[in-house]
Amino acid sequence: MRTACFAKFSVVMATLALCAAANAASVSVPTRPELKSTAALVLDGGTGEVIYEQQPGLVTPIASITKLMTALVVLDAQQPLDETIEITPDDRWTGKGAFSHLPIGQKLSRADLLRLALMASENRASHTLARNYAGGTPAFIRAMNAKARSLGMTQTKFEDPSGLSNNNVSSARDLAKLVTAASKQPVIREYSTLRAYDVTLGKRRFTFRNTNLLIGRPDWEINVQKTGFTNDAGECLVMQTTIEDRPVTMVFLDSFGKLTRTADARRMRKWMVAQPPHKVPEMAAGGVGLAKK
């Protein structure tokens, strides 16, 4: 009798252990990350394999993500980075986002303007770079759109060099191509990942800081990045990072709240690390076709 009871008890305990293990697995390894961004795309940076996607073809304003294309056009033109350029009244933006730390009459090198555009998202720096392109701003915008076509960015259109215009639109799928192109440029990799940069403005030294809160964090290895925000674009973030020795391209568009875009990056990394390596690509379809939040 005692032996039979012990046997039944053992079976019950084994069953409970199996259930607990199954529940723990379902909690620790979700079928997909719970992202707050409306659109997202995560790719293997080496192979281009889709790791996760969520409305990757949704066309939406991209705000200052634009500045990665601005940097590519400047570098393609091979204009001297050490050339000094003066900021003029023509570099003012009269719509939303018109504020700038760069005063009219200030003189900066093209390299410094590019640094401030990429790491601190300085809009006036972008307009100054475009105005000093051969043919001026109109020619610069044409070059931006031509570059987008050459990269296969078929859902992308640029109207200004900073991203303040809501007519600067793209998709997560297109922006992954832009990130890949930018990652091949050492100057963009260096400038976009600076944690801070000091510039003399007038008679005082001013410290510009990176708009990406993940830059400088010891638990993140970021190769290239850009943030963006307007009311219409929402909070945006694109970057190429390394996760467990694997290059990964991340695009997050139209999230809400200042911290949400970086929180989505953390959620994505946590989800990837929790998956068995051979399972990650198979999970990609989990985000396809989600409705706009």
N, C-alpha and C positions, 0 to 999 in steps of 0.2 A: 504493500500500500504506500509506504513512505517513498519507495523508489519510483512508483508511478507518479506521485505528486511532484517529486523533484524533476522528473522528466517533463511534465506539463509546464512547470515553472520555468524550466530552461528554454522551452519552446517560446513561451510568452516573452521572456526577456530578450531572446534573440530577435523576435519579431519587432519588439519595441526599439531595439538598437538599430535595426534596418530602417525603420520608419524615421527615427531621429537622424540617421545619416542621410536619408533621402531629403528630408526637410532642410537639413543644413546645406546640402548641395544646392537645393533650389533657391535658397536665400542668398548664398555667397556667390553663385554664378547665374545671374539673371540672363534671360534669353537675349536681351538687348539693353543698352544703357538708357537711362531715363534722362535724355537731353532736354533742355529748355529752349534751345534754338529752333526756329521754324524750319530751317534748311541746314543740312550738314552732309559732309562727305569726308571720309577718312580712307586714305590709300596707303599701300606699301610704297614708300618713296623709291625703292629700288626696282620693283617689278611693275608698278602701276596697278596692282591687284586691289580690288575694292574690299576694304575691311568692314566698312559700314556706310550706309547712305540713307538719307532722309530728305525727300524732295530735292534731289541734286540738280534737277532741271528748272527749278523755280527761279524766274527772273525777278530780281529785286534791286533797289538801290544799294550801293556798296560803300558809300561814304569814303573814308580815308584809306580803305584797301586800295583805292585808286593810285595812291602814291607809289606802290610797287611798280606800276606801269610807268609812272612819271620817271622813276629812277632808271628803268630799263631804257627809255627813250633818251635820257640824258647821256647814259653810258654808250649807247649805240652811236650817238653823234660824235663821240670821242672829243668832246669839248674839254679843255684843260681844267682839271679840278682845282688847281691853285689860282685860277683867275679871280680877281676881286670884282664883285658885282655890287652896285648900289641899288638899294630898294627905293622905288619911286612911287608917287601917288597912283600910277597905273597898276600897281600890284595890290591895291585895296580890293576887298570883296565887299559889296554893298548889301548882300542879303544876310540870311541867318548864318551864324558862325563867323561873323566879320572880325571878331576880336583876335588880336595877335600881339605877342610880346616883342615883335620886331618893329622898331620905329621907322617911319619914312626917313630916308637919308642915311640910314645905317649901311655900312659897307661890310660885306662878308665874302669869303671865298666860296666858290661853287661847291667845294667839298663840304664846308660848314652848312650851307643851305641844304645840301642833300642829307647830311646827318640829321639836321633838325626836322626835316620833312619825314624821314623814315622812323626815327626813334621817338621823337616828341610830337609827331604829327602836326608840325607847324604849317598851317595853310598858306600863309603869305610867302613862306620859303618856296613852296611849290609853284605859286604864281610867278615869283621872280625867276625861277629856273625856266619856266615856260616862255616868259617874255624875252629872255636872253638866248633863246634858241634861234637858229638861222631861219628867218622868215617870221619870227615872233610867235605869239600864242596861237594864232590860227593854224600855222604850219605845225606847231607842236601837237595840237589836238589831232590833226590829220595823221601825224606820225604815230600817235597813241592807238588810233583805230586801225591803222595799217599793221602795227605790231600785233594787235589782238588777232587780226585775221591770219597773220603768218603763224601764230601759235595755235590756230584752230579754235579760237574762242568765238564761236558762232552766235552766242547769245549775249554778247557784250557790246556796249556802246559807251563812249566817253564824250563828255561835253566840256569838262574843265579839268585842270591838272591836280586839283586838291581833293575832290570828292564832295565838295559842298553842294554841287548841283545834284538834284534828285534824278536828273536824266543820265547820270553815270550809273549804268545798270549792268548786272551780270548774273551768273548762276554759280552755285557751288562747284559744279562740274568744270565750268570755264576757269574759275579762280584757282582750282587745283593745278591747272596748266600754267597759270601765271606764277604760282608759288614755285613750281618746278623750274621754270625759266629763271626766276629771281635767285633761286638757290645755287645756280651755276655761276653767279657773279660774286666774286670775293668781296667787292666793295659793298654790295647790298647786304651780304651776310654780316660783315663787320659793323656797318652803320646801323642796321636795324636792330641789332642785339646789344648795343651800348646801354649800360644801365643808367648812366648820366653823362652829361657833357656840358662843360663850362664855356660861355661865350661872353666877350666884353661888349656890352651895349651901352653906348655913351661913355659915361665915366664909371660905370660899375660892372661888376662881374655877375652874370646871371647863370644859374644852374638849371638846365633843362633835364627832365627825367623821362625815362621810357614809359610809354602809356600802357605797356603790357606788364601786368603785375607778376607774371611768372618769370620775367627776366631777372637774373641774379639769384633765383632760388636754387639752392644746392641740389634739390631733387629733380631739377629739370635741365636737360641739355637741348637748347634751342638753337638751330642753325640759321634760320631766317624767320621773320615774323612781321606782321602788321596788324594793328587794330583799326577799328573805324566806328564812328557813331554819328548819326543824325536822327532826328525824331522819326523820319520815314524809314531809314535803313535799320534802325534798332542798333543794338550792340553787336559788333562783328569782330571776328578774329580769324586770321589765317596764319599758319606757321608750318614749318618743317622741323620736327623734333626727332629725338632718338629714344626708342622705348625698347629696353632689353636688347641693345645692339642692333635694332632694326630701324632704319629711317622711315618715318611716318609723316605723311602730309595730312594736315587737319584744316578743315574749313567749317566755320560756324557762322551762320548768318541770321540776323533778325531775332536776337534774344532780348530779354527785358531785364532791367536792373544792371547796375554797373559791374557787379561781380559775376554775373551769370555766364558770360562768355568764357572766363577762365575756369569757372566751376565746371562747365561742360567739358573743357579740356581735361580736367582732373577726373571727371566721371568716365570719360572715354578711355583714359589711360588705365584706370582701375579695372574697367570692364575687360580691356584687352589682356591685362596681366592675369586676370582670373580665368581666362579661357585657356584650354589646352591649345598649344600652338597650331595643331592641324585643324582645330575647330573654328578659329577666328574668321577666316574667309567665308565659311559656310553660314555664318551668322549674318552676313551682309544684307541678305534679302529681308531681314527682320524689320528694317526701317523703310522699305520701299512703299510708296503710295500712302504715306501718312497724311492726314488732312492738315491744312494750315491751322496753326494754333491761334 
